[in-house]
Amino acid sequence: MKFGYIKIAERYKYCLLIFLLIAFHSINNYFWIKQDSESMGWDDPHHINMVVSLHHEFKNIFFSNLSFSEKFKSFGQSFFSVHLASLPFVITFPRLVHSITALISFMFKDILFYIRFSNIIYFVILIVSTYLLGKKIHSPKVGIISAYLISFYPSVFGLSRKFGLDFPLLAMVCLIMYFLLRCDEFHNRLFSVMFGISLGLGMLVKGQCIFFIIGPLLYVILKGLKK
């Protein structure tokens, strides 16, 4: 029986190491953010303000007496246009990160804490996609080493505790690059579709996503055309 557990642990050791890494950063960031409520960057208050505005807007929509179609229409309008009291203009482009955070914040009482802690979602994406990239390029060992290294980079470690768009963008770029690598010059239909979906989501996170993807994407397209 003991040897059976050892075999299972050996078989899933990389999954276990990834889980331990995610658990460490989740617990570490939880207590850090609980104790240090003022570690914000220059534009963090604007992003937090947007989430709070969306939260109240969604709350008014969901608990109103409007029909389902009217609620859906109002929800779409709120998603594409959010006015910030701290900014003298109306933002008219999609805000995927803010909307996801505002929707999930209904599950928590301490909204301001959750807004900052919500980066753990993108931390998981970053760790897993980095591991998969290293595994695909070389081996599972390289993937594990890469995931551990990137998670402890000072800039990555610090950004994970600040609510903004740069950290989610980092995670999405890694995920997009993994799907681009796996699509086999767009011969693999499944991963080609996943690449397109992830690229679209990345653009909804932050438009600058295209600047990180355009070089590798053009290389893959030209390489595929040669074949």
N, C-alpha and C positions, 0 to 999 in steps of 0.2 A: 504493500500500500504506500509505504514511504517512497519507494522508487518510482511509483506512479506519479506522485506529486512532483518529484524531481524532474521527471520527463516532461510533465506539463509546464513546469516553470522554465525548463530549458527551451521548450518549443515556443513559448510566448514571452520570452525574456525581453524582447525589444518592445513589445506592447506594454509590459510591466514598467520598463524604464521610462517610456513616454508618459505613462500614467503618473508615475512618481514625480516626474518633472512638472507636469501640469498641476498636480496636487501641491507641490512646494510653492510654486508661484501664486496659486490661488490663495493658500493660507497666508503666505507672506504679504501679498498685496492687501488682503482683507484687514489684517491687523495694522498694517502701515497706514492705510487710508482712514481707518477708524481713529487712529491717534493723531494723524497729521492732516487736518481738514483744510489747510491753507496752502498746500503745495501745488499751486496752479501756475500755468504759463501765461503768456501775454494774451492769447486769444481764447483760453479755456472758458472764462466767464461768458463769452459770447455764445459758444457752443452749448454750454449748460443752460443759458437763458433760452436758447432755441428749443431745447428738449423740454424744459418746463412749460414753455408756451404751447408746444405741441401736445404735451400731456393734458393741459387744461382744455385745449381745443378738442382733442379726441374725447375727453370726458363729457364735454358739452354735447358732442355729436351722438355718442353711444347711448347716453341717458336722456336723450330728447324724445319727443313724441313724433319725430319724423318717420316716414316709411323707410323700408330697407333700401330702396333705390335712392331715396333722397339722402340717407345716411352715407351710402356708398359714394355718391357724388360729392357730398361735403367733405368726406374723408380724403378723396382724391385732390380736391382743391386745397385742403390743408397741407397735404403732402408736397404739393408743387409750389406753394406760396406761403411763406411764413414771415410775418412782420416781427422784427425785434425792436423792442423799445429802446435798446441801447444803440441801434444803428439807424441812420437817417434815410434808409431805403428799404424796399421790399425785395427779399430774395426770391427769385422766380425759377430756380432750378431745383431738381429733386435732392432731397436730403435723406438718403437711405439710413445712414448710421443714426441720425437723430430720431427718425421715425421708429426704427426698431427699438431703440432705447426707451422712447416715450411709451410705446405699446407694452413692453415688458415691465416697465416701472409700475404698472397697475398692480403687480403682484407684491410690491414691497411698500412698507410704510415710510421708511427713510429714503425718499426719492433722491436727494442730493448725494447720499452715500452710494446708492446703486448706480447712479449715472457714471460716477468715476470707476466703480468696480466693474462696470459692464465691459471694460476692455478685456476682461478675461476671456470673453467670447472670441475675440480676435487673437488673443494670445494662444488659444488652443489651435486656431487655424494656422497661425504662424509656425508653431512647433510641429504640428502634424505634417504640414506641407513641406517644411524644410527637411524633415526626416524622409519623406517620400521622394523628394528631389535627390537627396544624397544616396538613397537606396537605389533609385533608378539609374543614376549616373555611375555609381561604383558598387556599393554594397550596403547592407543594413548597418554595419558597424560605422561606416562613414556617415550614414544618415543620422544615427544616434549622436555621434560626436558633433555633427553640424547643428543639430537641434539644441544640444546643451550649450554649445558655444554662442549661438545667436541669442538664446534666451538670457544669457548673462552679459551681453554687451552693455556697457553703461548707458548708452543712448536708448537702446531697446528697453532695458530694465527701468529706466527713468520715465520714458514715454508711456509705459504700460500703466502708470499711476496718474496720468493726466488725461482728461477727456478732450479729445480733439479728433482730427481726421487723419493725422500723419500715421498714427499707430495702426488704425484699421487699413489704411492704404498699404502699409508695409506688408501686412498679413495677406491682403488680396493680391498684391503683386506676386508674392511667393506662390500662392495657389494658382494664379493664372499661368505662371511660368511652368508649374508642374503639368498642368493640362496641355500646355503648348508642347512640352517635351514628349508627352505620351500620345499626342495625336498623330505622330508618324507622318509628318508633312501633309496632314489632313486626309490620310488614307484610312485612319481609324475613325469611323463615324461617331461612335459613342464619345470618345475623348475630344473629338472636334466640336461636338455639340456642347460638351461640358466646358470647353475653352471659350466658346462664344457666350455662354451663359455667365461664366465667371468674369469675362471681360466686360460684359454689360453691367454686372453688379459692381465691378471695380470702378467703372466710369460714374456710377451713381454714388459711390463713396466719395470720390474726388476726381475731377477732370484731369488732373495731372497724371493720372494713371497711365494714359496713353504714351507719355514721354518715356516711361520705363519699359514699355512693351513694344514700341514701334520698331526698335532695332532688331531684337530677336524675331519678331513677327515677319519682318521683311526678309530676314535671312532664311527662315523656314519656307516662306513662299517661293523665294528664288531657288532654293534647293529642291523644292518639290517640282517646280517647273522644269528643271534640268532633267528630272527623271521621266 
